[in-house]
Amino acid sequence: MALIVQKYGGTSVGSVERIQAVARRVRKTVAKGNAVVVVVSAMGNSTDTLVNLAKQISSSPSPREMDMLLSTGEQVSIALLSMALHELGQAAISLTGAQVGIVTDAEHSRARILKIKTERIQRHLELEEVLVVAGFQGISTRDDREITTLGRGGSDTSAVALAASLQAQECQIYTDVDGIFTTDPRLVPSARLMESITCDEMLELASLGAKVLHPRAVEIARNYGVPLTVLSSYSDAPGTHVVSQVPKPRSLTGLEITKAVDGVEFQRNLAKVALLGVADRPGVAANLFREIARQGIDVDLIIQSIHEGNSNDIAFTVLTEDLDKAEAAARKVFPEVEVKVDPAIAKVEIVGAGMIGRPGVAAQMFSTLAAARINIQMISTSEVKVSCVIHEQYCDGALAALCRGYAVHNYTETTTAPNEYPPVRGVALDHNQARLAILGIPDISGMAAKIFGALADNKISVDTIIQSQRCRARDGIDTRDIAFTVAQGHAQMAKSALADLAKTVDLEAILIDDSIAKLSIVGAGMVAKPGVAARFFAALAEGGINIQMIATSEIKVSCVIAESEGKKALEIVHDAFELCG
């Protein structure tokens, strides 16, 4: 007999008719000889209704009372679904998060699961009852046993955590769509339903996938090897399998990630090529990386900084053995541009899904390296990774410092072996970001730490970070520029925080552009396959779309473009990689 955990979102239980349909689906699963635990969200928009009620009473209700209020939404759903199962002749019992044994920390409205006591669940399963569990909630470890809620994505997180604790054969996440698509089907109707996707790809596609599957849930699935499937509660479509590698054994105590960073990685034997002052027009990056790909050179990190006048800087890293060919290719494409190389660099990285939406993670990395007197030459970021390029001689010291700083016990070397996965699995468009550019930052150790520390102190989460390669002299001091993106609603807050910093640090200017979009391609198969980035850039160039910034990780390439061109760019790139259904 297989044990299956099923989770149904708010739209799936949004009415009596929908609850009855879910009950029939659960009953059918049991009839196939399975034991079933069901996790449900609050009905439809009932959580929003409760929030609005609270706002009518208080402009700033306490987090504790909000948890007490919001936890009632799921109790309605579980009771009604249990009744619907009873009407079908199926034994079932509804349990709150506290009753089922979901134990959390005491952070109201954003609690993390520490462990799940499974004794009561096992007793009901032995009686062949379906357990209907309230998602999104638990109970704290304090003596007074406070009711807590898990915040955004809490029901997904509850379901996968239960599946991990019970060693279930599968966790099925039911939503109002057929699964995970190659891009948002509301923007590109020809988007194709993916049969499968890796956990790592799903995490990098957070801006696309969070609508149907929250990164916190994906991280638990990856850590514990939980077979995960995203399905529609409205059809019998096969859905999308989210695949994880065989996990390392780990304790179920402290189940959900409590640390933002759970890994430190590195790569040696790298070289950097920087082109200073290339023209700021469509096709520049495409021409460069098309030639690089033609030479069979695999590129690792790519960054393009904000423009200065009518020019940009582009820098990229390659294996040291490919440096001569990469430099020759760069000079061939841009004979008039200054090309600088560094033959002895290393890349150090922090990794973890817990950094998504958590301020201060990058700032801590920069502070740690500054304290070790290690200068950062390049910065590149993704949803779950921050990469810094440093001189190779400082690699060991950087790794030791980062492991201490993030309480990580050891570090791993990044592998670049090719694999069987498709080079691009999906394309994501995020048009809810703004870019801030800080011009004229003194080029001294610790400046990045000060800048992003100031943002972290103001609870501002940063997404893409780019450091320019070009130095400019100002009053006898070398300076650089740094650009980064934040949620549009945080742009003015970020500028104010940096204005306060500018009172003690001599900065030239702080600029905001809230008319940008970030377009990303993701695919585990792009590792060690030259030409993927070139194809991305070429597609944008053919559409006449200018690239304002570039940032990469091993399995992701992101470009910042004009917001007005976002949808057009998404359609072009989606078609260029033949992802249409």
N, C-alpha and C positions, 0 to 999 in steps of 0.2 A: 504494500500500500504506500503510495507516494504522498508526501506532505506538500501542499501548495499554499503559498500565501498570495492572496489577491488584494489589490488596492483599487478602490473606486474613488475618483475625484468628485468635486462638488457638482459638476454638470451631470455626471453619471447617476447621481442620486438627487437630482434637482426637483423632482416631483414624485407624487405617489406612483404614477405610471412607471417612471424610471426606476424607482426602488423595487417595484414588482418585477421589472425586467431583469434587474440585477439578481434578485432572489432566484429567478428561473435559471439564470446562468450559473449561479453558485450551486443550485440543486443538480444541474446537469453535470457539473464537475464532480460532485460527490457520487453521482450515479455511475461514474466511470471507475469507482473504486478508490478515490482519493480522499484523504483527510484535508480539510480546508480551514484556514484562518483568513478572515476577511478584515481588511482595514478600510475605513471609510472617512471621507472628509465631511464637513458640514454641508447641508443642502444648498445647492445653487449659490446665491449671493448672501446667504444668511450671516456669514461672518461680517460682511460689509454693513449689513443692517445693524448688527450688534455694535460695531465700531461707531456708527452714526448716532446710535442711542447714547453711547458714552459721551460723545462730543456735545450732545445737547445738555448733558448734566454738568460736564466739567471740561475746561479747555486743556487741562493737563492731568488726566486721571492717573493714579498710581499704577505702575506695571503689575503689581500684585493683583489689584482689583480687575485690571484688564484681563489677566490670565484667568481669574475666577469667572469672568463674564464670557470670554471667548471659548473656554472649554465646554460650555454648555451646548454649543452648536453641534459638535460631533455626537453628544449624548442623544440628541433628537434623532440623528441619522441611524445610530446603531440600534436604538430601541425599535424604530419603525422597520428596519431591515430584518431584525430578528422576528418581529411579528409577521412580516411577509413570508419568511421561511417557515414559520409555524403553520401558516395557512396552506403551504405546499406539503405539509406532513414531514418537514425536515426539522429534526431536533437542533436547536441553536440557543446560544446565550450571548447577551451583549455585555461587554465589560469596558469600563473606562480605562484610560492609560494607567491610572493608579491601581485599579483592581487587577489588571493583567500583569503588573509588575515592571512597568517601564520606569526605571530609576534614572533621574537626571541630576545635573548640578542645579544650583539655586538661582540661575540667571533668568529672571522673569522675562518672558516674551522672546527669548533667544536661547533657551536651555539646550544643552547637549546631552545625549544619552550616554550614561556611564555603564549601565548593564541592564539586562532584562532577566527578571526572576521567572523561570519557565515552569515552576512546579504546578501552579494552578492551571496553566495552559495544558500541560500534559495530562492532568486529571480529566479535563473536559474532553480532550481528544480520545482518551481511552474509553469514554462513554459514547463515542461516535457522534459528538455534538460539533456543529460548526461554531467557531468562536467569531463573534463580530466585535471588532476592537475599535475604539475611538482613536483615530490618528491625531497627530499634531500635539499630543499632550503626554504628560507623565507626572511623576511625583518626586520631589527633591529628597536628598539624603539627610536633610536637617531633621532634628528631633521633632520639629513641629510639622514635618511632612507637608510642605507647601505644594499646591497644584501649580504646575508649570506648563507653558506652551513652548513649542520648539521653533516657532518663527516660520519664515517662508520655506516652503518645501517640506514642512514637518510631517505630513502624512506619508509622502514618499519615503522619507527617512525612517519613520516608524515601521513601515512595511518591510523595507530591506533589512533593518536591524532585527526585526522578528525572524525573518527568513534565515539570517546568519546565526542567531542564537538557537533556533530550532533545527538548524542544519536541513532546511527545507530543500526539496528537489528543484523547486523553481519559485521565483517571485514574479508575479504578473501584475503590471501596472496598467490599469484600464483608464482610458481617457476619452475625450470626444473626437479624437483623430485616429487614423488607422495605424499610426506608428510614428517613426522618425523619418523625415523626408530629407532629401539632398539639400533643400533649402526651404524657406517658408513658402508653402503652397499658396498662401494668400497673396504673395507678391509675384510668384512665378508659378502659374497654374500647371505648368508641365513638370514640376518637381516630381521626382521619383521616390516611391517608398523604398527605403533601404531594408534589405533582408537582414543585414547584421551591421554592427559597428563596434569597435573596441571601446573599452572603458576610457582609455587615454584619449581617443578621438572625441568621445562624448564630452569629456571634461573640457577639451579645448573648444568645443562648439557650445560652450555654456550659454552664450547669448542666443543661440538658436534652440538648443535643447531644453533650457530651463523652463520653457513653456509647457513641456510635457514630462520632463524628468529632471529633478533638481540635482545639482552637482554633489550635494551632501550624500544623497542616496547612491549615486554612481561610485563615489569614493568608498563607501562601505562595501558595495558589491565587489569592487576591485580588490579591496583588502582581504575579504573573506571568500572570494571565489563564488559568490552567489549567482547562479544562472538567472538572468534578468530579461524579461520580455515586455515590450510596450505594445499594448493592444487597444482596439476600440471597443467600447461597451455598446456601440450602436451597430456593429457588424461582426461578421466572422472572418474578417481579413486576418492573414497570418501574422501581422505585426512585425516588429523589429527586435531581433535578439541583440542584447548588449553583452559582448563577450569579454571575459576577463582571463588573464593568464592564471596558471596554477599558483595560488597564493602561498606565501611563507606561513608556517604555523604562527598564530598569534593568539593572545589571551582575549576572551570575550569580556573581560573587565576593562573598563575604559573604552567601550566598544566604539563609540563615535569619536572621530578625530577631535581631540581637544587642543592640538597644536596646529598652528597655521602651516608649519613646514614639517614634513616628515621625511625629507631626503636632501642630501647634499651630493651633487654630481660634479664631475670635472672632465675635461679633455685636454690633453697636451698635444705637442707636435702640430700646432696650428700656426698659420701665418696670416697677417692682415694686409689687405690692399685697400688704400683709401684714395679716392678721386676727389680732388678739391676744386669746386667751382664749375661743375658741369651745368649745362644749360637747363633752365627750369621750363621744360615743355614736354608734351606727350611723346613717348617713344624712346626717351633717353635710357631708362632702365631696361626696356625691352631690347634695344640694340646691344647694350653691354652684356646682359646675361644670355642673350642668344649666342653671342660669340663664345662666351665662357662655356656654355653647354656644348657648342659645336666642337670644342676642344676636349670634351669628355671630362670636364672638371666638375667635381661635386662641391657645391658651395654650402657652407654651414650657416652662420649668421649673416644677415643682410640688414643694414640700417641706412635709411635716407633721412637726413635731418631737415628741419624747416629751411625754407629758402632765404637767401640773403640777396636782396635786389632781384636779379633775374637768374640766379644760380643756386645750386644745391651741392651738398656733399653726399657722396655714396661711399660706404665702406662695407667690405665683406671679408669673411674668413674662409680659408681653404686649408687642406692638409699641407704641411711644410713641403712635401715632395712635389706639390703642384704649384708652388709659388711662382717659379720662373714662367711657366705657361700662362698662369693667371695674370701676371704683370704684363707679359707681352700682349695678351688679348686686350687688356685695358688700354694699353698705349696704342694699339692698332685702331681701336674704335674711337678713342679720343686723343689723338696725337697732340692737340693743343692744350690739354688739361694737365695740371700738376698731379702726378701719381706718387704716392708715398707708400712704402712697404715696411713691415716689421716682421722679420722671419722667425721670431721666438716669442710667441704669446701662448697663453692658456685661457681656457674658458672655465669659470666656476659658476655653479648654478644652485639655487634653492628651488625645491619642488614641493608642491602640496596643494590639494584641492581646498584645504582650509584657508588659503590666502584669498580666495574669491570674496570680495566685498568686505575684507578685513583691513582697516587702515593700519599703516605702520610697518608692514612686513618688509617692503623694499627698503624703507628708511633704516630698519634695523640692520639689514645686510650692508648698506652703505656705511653706516656707523661702525659696524664690526670691522670692515675692511679699512676704514680710516684710522681706527684705533690701532690697527696692526701696521699703519703707515704704508698701505698698499694703494697705489693710484689706479683708478678705473679708467680704461681707455675707451671702452664701448659698453653701452647698456642696451639690452633688448628684453622685452617682456611679453608674456602671454597670460592667459587666464590663470594658469597653474604653475608658472615658472618665471623666475627672474634670472637673467644671464648677465654676467659681467666678464669682459675681456680684460686680462691683466698681463703683465710681463711674466713669462714662463718661470723665471727664477723665484717668483713669489707664490707659486701655486701651492706648495706644501703648507706654507704659513697661512695662506688664505683658507685652505680646507680645514686646518686644525681650528682656526678662529671661528669659522662658520659652524662647525660641529659643536663647539662649546657654546656659541651664542644661541643656537636653536635647540640645544640638548639632543642632538642627533648623535648616535653612537659611532657610526662609521660612514664613509663616503663611498660612492661607486663611480666607476669610469663609464662615461657615455659611450655606447656602442653605435657604430654607423654601418652595420651590416645590412645589405638589402633584404627585403622580405617579400612575401607573396601578396601583401595587401594592395588594393588599388592606390595609385599615387594621390588621388584626391577623392575623398569620400563625400564631402559636403561643402557648401558655401554659405557663409553667414554675413548678414548686413546688420550693423548696429548704427542707427541714426539718432541715438539719444545721447551723444557725447559732445563735449566741447574741448577745444585744445587751448592750452595755455603755453605761451613761449616766454621763457626768461632769458633775456639777452644780456650779454656782457658779464657773465659770472666769473669771478676770479678763478683761474685754473690752478687751484691748490687742493691738496688732499682734505677731504671732509666737507666740501661744499655740498655735494649731493646729499650727504647725511643731514646737513642743516636744513636744506630745502624740503626734503620729504619728511623730515622729522616735524617741521612746522605744520605741514599738512596733516600728518598723523595726529598731532596734538589737537587739531580741530576736527578730528573724526572724519576726514575726507579720504575716500578710497581712490587710488590712482590706477588707471588701466595701462595704456601704452606709454612707455618712457623712451625717449631718444636723446642721446647726447651727441652734439655736433663734433666733427673731427677737426674742423678748422679753428685755429687760434687767431685772435685779433689782439693787437696791443692797444691798451687804453691807459693813458697816464703811466706808461712804463711797466704795466702789468699785463701778462697774457690772460685773455679771457676766452670763454667758450659760451655756447648757448645750450640750453636744455629745453626740450618741449615734452609735454605729456598730455594725456587726455583724462578727463573726469566726466562723471554724469553732468548733463547740462545744468541741472538744478544746483550743483555744487560749484559751478564756475566762479561766481562772484565771491562766494565764501573762500575759495582757494586764493583768489586774487587778494582779498583782504588779509589773509594769513601771510601771504608772501610780502605784502606791503609792510606789515609789521616787521618781518624779517629784514626788509630793505633798510630799516632804520639803523640796523647794526652792521649790515653787509652791503657793500657798494655794488648795486645792480644797475644795469643800464636802463632796462625797461621790462615791463610785464604786460604782455598782450593776450587778449582773449579772442578766439574765433569759435562761435557757436554754430557755424553753418558748415560743419564737416560731417562725414560719415566714415565708419571703419568697415572695410570689406575684407573678409578672411577666407582663405581656402585651408582645409584641414584634411590630412590623410596620412595614416601611418606608413603607407607605401611610398611616400616621397623621400624617405631616408635612403641615402646613397643612390638616388636616381637623378642624374643631372638633367636640367631642362624644365623642371616643373615650375619654378619661379619665373623662368623666362617666358613660358607659355602664358602664365598669369599676366605678366606685364605686357606681353604682346597683344593679348586680347583687349586690355584697357587702351593701349595705344591705337589699335585699329578702330576703337570706338571714339577716339579723340578725347580720351579722359586723362587728365593730368594727375600724376601721383604726387601727393604732398609730403608723405612720410612713409617709410617702410620699416617694419619690425618683424622678426621671425623667431620661431623655435624649431626644434627638430621636425615637428610634424605640422607646422602651421606657418603660413605667410600672411601678414596683414598689411593692407595699404590704407592710408588715410586719404580720402578724396573729398571733393566738394559734395555737400549734402544734396544739392539739386541733381547730381548725377548718380546718386546712390542706387536707385531702382534700375536705371539703365545699365549701370555697371554690373549689378547682380545678375541681370538677365544675360548679358554678354558673356560673363565669366562662367556662369552655369552652363551655357550652351557650348563654350569653348572646350570644356572638359567632358562634354558628351554625357551630362548627368540627367538629361531630360527623360521622362517616361515615354 
